[in-house]
Amino acid sequence: MLRQNKMDKESEKKVQELQLIEQNLSNLLVQKQNFQARLLENESASKELEQTKKQSYKIIGNLLVAIDKEKLKKDLSEEKEIFDLRIKNIEKQDNKLKERAQELQSEVLRNLKKDGKRTN
């Protein structure tokens, strides 16, 4: 009986950790979608910048400021690199969390099977 309570508490902790992982995965997904949307905006702006011959502008706070086209290209390129890195970082975190979740699920299932065999 004491051993079964210990197993139950261990399984309970693992299930709680699984729930926390699910929340973290959900948060990462929202962050990833946000960065992907910003990356699309960045790519769209870069494409428009390549096609225009007119003066280039950048929004800074509440102001629309004229800016050198080459400077704007450089800024957009640097911003794109940052978004790409952040998305890759989020994907790495996502993969690690998913691996940990699979480990925990396997452990919980093993414990449940063991407990089921003991009670039969």
Number of C-alpha atoms within 10 A of each C-alpha: 6 7 9 14 10 11 17 16 12 15 20 13 14 18 17 12 15 20 13 14 17 15 12 15 18 13 13 17 16 12 15 20 13 13 20 16 13 15 20 13 13 18 16 11 14 18 12 11 19 10 8 10 9 8 10 17 15 13 10 8 7 6 9 11 12 12 13 12 18 11 11 18 17 12 14 18 15 12 16 20 13 14 21 15 13 16 21 13 13 18 15 12 15 20 13 12 18 16 12 15 20 13 14 18 16 12 16 20 13 13 17 15 11 13 15 10 9 9 7 5
